[in-house]
Amino acid sequence: MSYDALVQQHFRSTLPYWEQIYAERTVYGRIYQERARRAITCLDGVDLPSGAPLLEIGCGPGVITTAMARRGFTVWAIDSLQEMVERTRAMTHRAGVGSRVFAQVGHIDKVPFADATFEVVVLIGVSEWLVSLTQPLREIVRVLKPGGHLIISADNNWPLHQILDPLVNPALKPIKRRIGRILRSAGWRTLRPRFHAYSVRDFDDELATAGFEKIAGQTLGFGPFTLCNRILLNDDAGWKLHLRLQKLADKGVPLLRSAGLVYLVLARKGRTGVSLDRR
């Protein structure tokens, strides 16, 4: 089975979860919800006319697609799973914005639209499931209009809550990957899709190499905090701690500003295929 097929199998087997998480009151669920809100805030900061064409890749159950359509934009939404496309259509119709949304099956490695079609491309909660960003970013550059914008998220490889837990510390990831390869070679473990996380600098470099100029970047999401993979605080206390740390991160406090679970970036398409200044 190909890696893409494994990812699709995973999402197909967990379909209800991707709707439920946007209503959960757990720390993790609230971080997902905050990620969506901040992505829309990034969009609000881009000067776009009403009806401007936007594309969401990996629309999932349609939460962000619906929010964009509510702002008066015309939204095309693609997902590799037909089941997700149907959920997006259902959610947008329930919200009364179905006439502004065009959802269909599509793959990020071959986006089914012509060159220079969209003002904005949104990619939230997708990069962590990709083996490589090279072809996806190339496709995004292709379908964006000159000067168009990208709103994209990545899993941060060095979030504070993992750094503090010795069992899930990111420094152990190379060792765990080697052990996993050995176990799979011996037939003791089957191949499963895994998260691909990035340091802030590495992700910025990927974007710059693809031809994007970063306008703004932020990390968000502190927790749930664990010790030896056991949750230390209940959801209410954990969320209050998140809010305190997030406030400091948003103020630019060193270390904390780059230690959230999610890295969210607003970028602008530069000269296609030309690396930009990576400061």
C-alpha positions as CSV (number, residue, x, y, z in Angstrom):
1,M,0.0,0.0,0.0
2,S,1.4,3.5,-0.9
3,Y,1.9,6.1,1.7
4,D,-1.0,8.2,0.3
5,A,-3.3,5.2,0.5
6,L,-2.3,4.7,4.1
7,V,-3.1,8.4,4.9
8,Q,-6.5,8.1,3.2
9,Q,-7.2,4.9,5.1
10,H,-6.4,6.6,8.4
11,F,-8.7,9.6,7.7
12,R,-11.4,7.3,6.4
13,S,-11.3,5.3,9.6
14,T,-11.4,8.4,11.8
15,L,-14.0,10.6,9.9
16,P,-16.2,11.5,12.9
17,Y,-13.1,12.6,14.9
18,W,-12.3,15.5,12.5
19,E,-15.7,17.0,13.1
20,Q,-15.9,16.4,16.8
21,I,-12.5,18.0,17.5
22,Y,-13.9,21.4,16.5
23,A,-16.4,21.1,19.2
24,E,-14.4,19.5,22.0
25,R,-13.5,21.3,25.2
26,T,-10.2,19.5,25.6
27,V,-6.9,21.4,25.4
28,Y,-6.0,19.7,22.2
29,G,-9.5,20.3,20.6
30,R,-9.4,24.0,21.6
31,I,-5.9,24.4,20.1
32,Y,-7.3,23.0,16.8
33,Q,-10.2,25.5,17.1
34,E,-7.7,28.4,17.8
35,R,-5.7,27.3,14.8
36,A,-8.7,27.7,12.5
37,R,-9.6,31.1,14.1
38,R,-6.1,32.5,13.6
39,A,-6.0,31.2,10.0
40,I,-9.2,33.2,9.3
41,T,-7.7,36.2,11.1
42,C,-4.7,36.0,8.7
43,L,-7.2,36.0,5.8
44,D,-8.9,39.1,7.3
45,G,-5.6,40.9,7.1
46,V,-5.3,40.4,3.3
47,D,-7.0,43.1,1.3
48,L,-9.4,41.2,-0.9
49,P,-12.5,42.2,-2.8
50,S,-15.8,40.5,-2.1
51,G,-16.2,37.3,-4.2
52,A,-12.4,36.9,-4.6
53,P,-11.5,33.3,-5.6
54,L,-9.9,31.3,-2.8
55,L,-8.8,27.7,-2.6
56,E,-8.6,25.4,0.5
57,I,-6.6,22.3,0.0
58,G,-7.4,19.6,2.5
59,C,-10.8,21.0,3.4
60,G,-11.7,18.1,5.8
61,P,-15.2,18.6,7.3
62,G,-15.4,22.2,5.9
63,V,-14.9,24.3,9.0
64,I,-12.5,26.8,7.4
65,T,-14.2,26.6,4.0
66,T,-17.5,27.7,5.7
67,A,-15.8,30.6,7.5
68,M,-14.3,31.9,4.3
69,A,-17.5,31.7,2.4
70,R,-19.3,33.5,5.2
71,R,-17.0,36.4,4.5
72,G,-18.3,36.7,1.0
73,F,-15.5,34.9,-0.9
74,T,-16.0,32.3,-3.6
75,V,-14.3,29.2,-2.3
76,W,-13.0,26.1,-4.1
77,A,-12.3,23.3,-1.7
78,I,-10.5,20.0,-2.4
79,D,-9.7,17.0,-0.4
80,S,-8.4,13.6,-1.4
81,L,-11.3,11.8,0.3
82,Q,-14.8,11.9,-1.2
83,E,-16.2,11.5,2.3
84,M,-14.6,14.8,3.4
85,V,-15.8,16.6,0.3
86,E,-19.4,15.5,1.1
87,R,-19.0,16.7,4.7
88,T,-17.8,20.1,3.4
89,R,-20.7,20.4,1.1
90,A,-23.1,19.5,3.9
91,M,-21.6,22.0,6.4
92,T,-21.6,24.9,3.9
93,H,-25.2,24.2,2.9
94,R,-26.3,24.1,6.5
95,A,-24.6,27.5,7.0
96,G,-26.4,28.9,4.0
97,V,-23.2,29.6,2.0
98,G,-23.3,26.5,-0.3
99,S,-23.8,28.6,-3.4
100,R,-20.4,30.2,-2.9
101,V,-18.5,26.9,-2.3
102,F,-17.3,24.4,-5.0
103,A,-16.0,21.3,-3.3
104,Q,-14.4,18.4,-5.2
105,V,-11.9,15.6,-4.9
106,G,-8.4,16.6,-5.6
107,H,-4.8,15.9,-4.6
108,I,-2.3,18.4,-3.5
109,D,0.5,17.0,-5.7
110,K,-1.7,17.7,-8.8
111,V,-4.1,20.6,-8.0
112,P,-6.9,20.4,-10.6
113,F,-7.0,24.1,-11.5
114,A,-5.3,26.3,-14.1
115,D,-2.3,28.5,-13.5
116,A,-2.8,31.8,-11.7
117,T,-6.4,31.1,-10.6
118,F,-6.6,32.1,-6.9
119,E,-6.0,35.1,-4.8
120,V,-5.4,33.0,-1.7
121,V,-4.6,29.3,-1.0
122,V,-5.2,27.9,2.5
123,L,-3.5,24.8,3.7
124,I,-4.3,24.0,7.4
125,G,-3.6,20.7,9.0
126,V,-2.1,19.1,5.9
127,S,1.6,19.6,5.8
128,E,2.1,17.1,8.7
129,W,0.8,14.3,6.5
130,L,3.1,15.0,3.5
131,V,6.3,13.1,3.0
132,S,7.7,16.2,1.1
133,L,6.6,19.8,0.7
134,T,8.4,20.3,-2.6
135,Q,5.7,19.3,-5.1
136,P,2.8,20.6,-3.1
137,L,4.4,24.0,-2.7
138,R,5.2,24.0,-6.4
139,E,1.6,23.4,-7.2
140,I,0.4,26.1,-4.9
141,V,2.8,28.6,-6.5
142,R,1.4,27.6,-9.9
143,V,-2.3,28.2,-9.1
144,L,-1.8,31.4,-7.2
145,K,-2.1,34.7,-9.0
146,P,1.0,37.0,-9.0
147,G,1.3,38.5,-5.5
148,G,-1.3,36.0,-4.2
149,H,-1.1,34.8,-0.6
150,L,-0.7,31.4,1.2
151,I,-2.0,30.7,4.7
152,I,-0.3,27.5,5.8
153,S,0.2,25.6,9.1
154,A,2.8,23.1,10.2
155,D,3.4,21.0,13.2
156,N,6.3,22.5,15.2
157,N,9.0,20.0,15.8
158,W,10.0,21.6,19.1
159,P,6.8,22.4,21.1
160,L,7.2,23.2,24.7
161,H,5.0,20.4,26.1
162,Q,7.1,17.8,24.2
163,I,10.4,19.3,25.2
164,L,9.5,19.0,28.9
165,D,8.4,15.4,28.7
166,P,11.4,13.0,28.5
167,L,9.3,10.2,26.8
168,V,8.2,12.4,23.9
169,N,11.2,14.8,23.7
170,P,11.8,15.7,20.0
171,A,15.5,14.8,20.5
172,L,14.4,11.2,20.7
173,K,12.7,11.2,17.3
174,P,15.7,10.0,15.2
175,I,16.1,7.0,17.6
176,K,12.4,6.2,17.5
177,R,12.4,6.3,13.7
178,R,15.4,3.8,13.5
179,I,13.7,1.5,16.0
180,G,10.5,1.7,13.9
181,R,12.3,0.8,10.7
182,I,13.9,-2.2,12.4
183,L,10.6,-3.4,13.8
184,R,8.9,-3.0,10.3
185,S,11.8,-4.9,8.7
186,A,11.3,-7.7,11.1
187,G,7.6,-7.8,10.4
188,W,6.7,-6.8,14.0
189,R,5.1,-3.5,13.1
190,T,3.1,-2.4,10.1
191,L,3.7,0.9,8.2
192,R,1.5,3.7,9.5
193,P,1.2,7.3,8.5
194,R,3.1,9.6,10.8
195,F,3.3,13.3,11.5
196,H,6.0,15.2,9.8
197,A,7.0,18.2,12.0
198,Y,9.4,21.1,11.2
199,S,11.4,23.6,13.1
200,V,10.3,27.1,12.5
201,R,13.6,27.8,10.5
202,D,13.3,24.7,8.4
203,F,9.7,25.5,7.4
204,D,10.6,29.1,6.6
205,D,13.4,27.7,4.4
206,E,10.9,25.4,2.6
207,L,8.6,28.3,1.8
208,A,11.5,30.6,0.6
209,T,12.9,27.9,-1.6
210,A,9.5,27.5,-3.2
211,G,9.3,31.2,-4.0
212,F,7.3,32.6,-1.0
213,E,8.0,35.7,1.0
214,K,7.0,35.3,4.6
215,I,4.8,38.2,5.8
216,A,4.0,36.9,9.3
217,G,4.5,33.8,11.4
218,Q,3.4,32.7,14.8
219,T,3.3,29.6,16.9
220,L,0.3,28.6,19.0
221,G,-0.8,25.9,21.3
222,F,0.7,25.0,24.7
223,G,-0.2,21.6,26.0
224,P,-1.6,19.3,27.0
225,F,1.4,19.0,29.3
226,T,2.4,15.5,30.3
227,L,5.0,13.6,32.3
228,C,6.1,10.3,30.9
229,N,3.1,10.6,28.5
230,R,0.6,11.0,31.3
231,I,-1.5,14.2,31.3
232,L,-0.7,16.4,34.3
233,L,-3.6,18.9,34.4
234,N,-7.3,18.6,33.7
235,D,-8.7,20.3,30.7
236,D,-9.8,23.5,32.5
237,A,-6.5,24.0,34.3
238,G,-4.5,23.0,31.2
239,W,-6.4,25.5,29.1
240,K,-5.7,28.3,31.6
241,L,-2.0,27.5,31.5
242,H,-2.1,27.6,27.7
243,L,-3.7,31.0,27.7
244,R,-1.0,32.4,30.0
245,L,1.8,31.0,27.9
246,Q,0.1,32.0,24.6
247,K,-0.2,35.5,25.8
248,L,3.5,35.6,26.4
249,A,4.3,34.0,23.1
250,D,2.1,36.5,21.3
251,K,4.1,39.3,22.9
252,G,7.3,37.8,21.4
253,V,8.8,36.5,24.6
254,P,12.0,34.6,23.5
255,L,11.8,30.8,23.4
256,L,8.0,30.9,24.0
257,R,7.3,32.7,20.8
258,S,8.6,29.7,18.8
259,A,7.5,26.9,21.2
260,G,3.8,26.4,20.4
261,L,2.4,23.2,18.9
262,V,1.4,24.8,15.6
263,Y,3.4,27.1,13.3
264,L,1.1,29.3,11.3
265,V,2.4,31.4,8.4
266,L,1.0,34.1,6.1
267,A,3.2,34.3,2.9
268,R,3.1,36.0,-0.4
269,K,4.0,34.5,-3.8
270,G,7.2,36.0,-5.1
271,R,8.9,35.4,-8.4
272,T,8.1,31.7,-9.2
273,G,11.0,29.4,-8.7
274,V,13.3,32.0,-7.2
275,S,14.5,31.7,-3.6
276,L,13.8,34.8,-1.6
277,D,15.6,36.3,1.3
278,R,15.4,33.8,4.2
279,R,15.9,36.2,7.1
